[in-house]
Amino acid sequence: MTEKQVYILLTNTGSLLTKLIKLYTKKPYNHASIAFDRQLSEVYSFGRKTIRNPFIGGFVKEDVKAGLFKQADCAIYSMTVTEDQIQKIKHYLKAFEAQKKDYRYNFLGLFGVMFNKPIKRKNAFFCSQFVAYLLKESNIIAFDKPLPLITPHDLQRAPIFQVVYEGKLKNYHNENEKVSVPLNFAFFTK
């Protein structure tokens, strides 16, 4: 059975909404996304659909080199999954993509987290609830609390994840875009 890596990206973009959430959570990262490669070229979450309006949200494919992500702090985690598990995640993502107009951001769910009362709404997720849903439905993690209460910090604490990077997101991209030049060993021989 072939094993692959899936990545969880946790960020703090410094936006007004993030600052408000951080006042409550007291945690460094308040947004969660899922990716399929180390370069973070395919990143999915529930978040804002336009940079200027945080209240218009839903299922999004994120460009982590643009917009609010340009100055974001981040933590990137990897986990090993089977080919079957990654195919299940991609199956769910295709369904979200095909019906993305039907999905919206679960703002009420954020209040549920505050009061420890899960608020599940049809076709509505917040970011960490969405990532947790994909992981649970793909038989990767069984969470010990309802998905509408899962926070980015809960994902960060899951023992299945290994830290890949922590720091400025733009620095991570710079480090991963460097090309290593092989040494010319003929130069060192007579």
Secondary structure, DSSP 8 states (H G I E B T S, - for coil): --EEEEEEEEEE---HHHHHHHHHH--S--EEEEESSTT--SEEEEEEEETTEEEEEEEEEE-TTSGGGGG-EEEEEEEEEEHHHHHHHHHHHHHHHHTGGG-EE-HHHHHHHHTT----BTTEE-HHHHHHHHHHHTTS---SS-GGG--HHHHHH-TT-EEEEEEEHHHHHHHHH-------GGGG--
